[in-house]
Amino acid sequence: MSPTPDLSVRVAGVALDSPIVAAAGTSGHGAELGAYLDLSKIGAVTVKSLSADPWPGNPAPRVTPVRGGMLNSVGLQGPGVARWREEELPELAASGAKVIVSVWGKTVADFARAAELLCGLGPEVIALEVNISCPNTEDRARMFAQSPTATAEAIDACAAAGLPRWAKLTPAVASIVEIAAAARDAGAAAVTLTNTALGLAIDLEHRRPMLGGVGGGLSGPALHSIAVRSVFECFQAMPELPIVGVGGVTTGEDAIEMMMAGASCVGVGTATLARPRAIAAITRQLVRWCDHHGVSRVAELTGVAHG
Ligand SMILES: Cc1cc2nc3c(=O)[nH]c(=O)nc-3n(C[C@H](O)[C@H](O)[C@H](O)COP(=O)(O)O)c2cc1C
């Protein structure tokens, strides 16, 4: 018997059994979340962004709670693509998870190299999320996703992986629609909205910034309405461009709001750090909401807020 409601969704032709996916950076590089959840039952696992080479990340402290969420300056620490393929991917694939692999770079050439190293992955890897919300050292450390040109160059550079490219954008821009359009025109099949907002916290006793990276990325409930607005604006401007909605999703209702704004599926990050089984709870709440509201196919909710 098929479950009620039908939770299957499609993101640019990629089929997911559930609309709730693990967001990048909040469930490790591999199968770590499998200790708490059956990874074959969630939409997909987005792995923490990988660079072509190993990268040590930022100095500690790297995370701090703030009102309405948290700040992180992990700084994209990671083992590099080759070691990830060898040491992390096999266990993740064996878990039955659908995998979204995420890459980052400091230059366009870095993105190209990371993408080349990802050629020939198995069918469990369904998409390449291109995290362009990171500093571009060839552009005075402005983020790639703060420039339409750099966005296009990074997305184009990742074509070599031979996977559908999903562009992960920052909300710290004047027009997220302009950046999403640049990503789409360069070949992105979908956009992931959004990465963290920019924040900073001061340690009053030491009279210094709280985090080793000085500033950090704000995530959690405080980010939610910013992300919903980004999703809404992009869907309104480009309804044909699929959106992965991410930002402060903590309940099934938050996920439904993202979908109504225009998301085809929804990422959960900070909620998982607080409660490792959050994705299962959010999925149950979403099912209950659909049951109560007579929604038989969750995919029907995408974009309904646009009338
Ligand atoms: C500790 C931490 C690490 C993260 N690392 C990454 C990363 O490696 N790549 C990426 O694209 N986003 C990363 N993110 C951003 C999340 O994927 C997500 O876009 C953001 O946190 C907003 O969603 P949330 O409020 O549900 O956490 C990270 C977030 C946190 C909190």
The ligand as an SDF file (V2000), in Angstrom:
LIG
                    3D

 31 33  0  0  0  0  0  0  0  0999 V2000
   27.8790   24.0190   11.1520 C   0  0  0  0  0  0  0  0  0  0  0  0
   27.3960   24.3100    9.7650 C   0  0  0  0  0  0  0  0  0  0  0  0
   28.1780   23.9300    8.6750 C   0  0  0  0  0  0  0  0  0  0  0  0
   27.7460   24.1850    7.3710 C   0  0  0  0  0  0  0  0  0  0  0  0
   28.5250   23.7820    6.3190 N   0  0  0  0  0  0  0  0  0  0  0  0
   28.0780   23.9790    5.0460 C   0  0  0  0  0  0  0  0  0  0  0  0
   28.8180   23.4900    3.9410 C   0  0  0  0  0  0  0  0  0  0  0  0
   29.8480   22.8280    4.0790 O   0  0  0  0  0  0  0  0  0  0  0  0
   28.3460   23.7610    2.6930 N   0  0  0  0  0  0  0  0  0  0  0  0
   27.1860   24.4580    2.4780 C   0  0  0  0  0  0  0  0  0  0  0  0
   26.8030   24.6630    1.3160 O   0  0  0  0  0  0  0  0  0  0  0  0
   26.4450   24.9040    3.5230 N   0  0  0  0  0  0  0  0  0  0  0  0
   26.8580   24.6770    4.7800 C   0  0  0  0  0  0  0  0  0  0  0  0
   26.0980   25.0990    5.8390 N   0  0  0  0  0  0  0  0  0  0  0  0
   24.8260   25.8100    5.5750 C   0  0  0  0  0  0  0  0  0  0  0  0
   23.6250   24.8650    5.6650 C   0  0  0  0  0  0  0  0  0  0  0  0
   23.6880   23.8590    4.6700 O   0  0  0  0  0  0  0  0  0  0  0  0
   22.3110   25.6550    5.4880 C   0  0  0  0  0  0  0  0  0  0  0  0
   22.2800   26.2440    4.2030 O   0  0  0  0  0  0  0  0  0  0  0  0
   22.1420   26.7510    6.5200 C   0  0  0  0  0  0  0  0  0  0  0  0
   22.6590   26.3780    7.7730 O   0  0  0  0  0  0  0  0  0  0  0  0
   20.6850   27.1620    6.6780 C   0  0  0  0  0  0  0  0  0  0  0  0
   19.8820   26.0680    7.0410 O   0  0  0  0  0  0  0  0  0  0  0  0
   19.5200   25.7140    8.5910 P   0  0  0  0  0  0  0  0  0  0  0  0
   18.9720   26.9930    9.1950 O   0  0  0  0  0  0  0  0  0  0  0  0
   18.5100   24.6200    8.4860 O   0  0  0  0  0  0  0  0  0  0  0  0
   20.7840   25.3050    9.2280 O   0  0  0  0  0  0  0  0  0  0  0  0
   26.5060   24.8520    7.1500 C   0  0  0  0  0  0  0  0  0  0  0  0
   25.7220   25.2290    8.2510 C   0  0  0  0  0  0  0  0  0  0  0  0
   26.1500   24.9570    9.5410 C   0  0  0  0  0  0  0  0  0  0  0  0
   25.2660   25.3680   10.7000 C   0  0  0  0  0  0  0  0  0  0  0  0
  1  2  1  0
  2  3  1  0
  2 30  2  0
  3  4  2  0
  4  5  1  0
  4 28  1  0
  5  6  2  0
  6  7  1  0
  6 13  1  0
  7  8  2  0
  7  9  1  0
  9 10  1  0
 10 11  2  0
 10 12  1  0
 12 13  2  0
 13 14  1  0
 14 15  1  0
 14 28  1  0
 15 16  1  0
 16 17  1  0
 16 18  1  0
 18 19  1  0
 18 20  1  0
 20 21  1  0
 20 22  1  0
 22 23  1  0
 23 24  1  0
 24 25  2  0
 24 26  1  0
 24 27  1  0
 28 29  2  0
 29 30  1  0
 30 31  1  0
M  END
$$$$
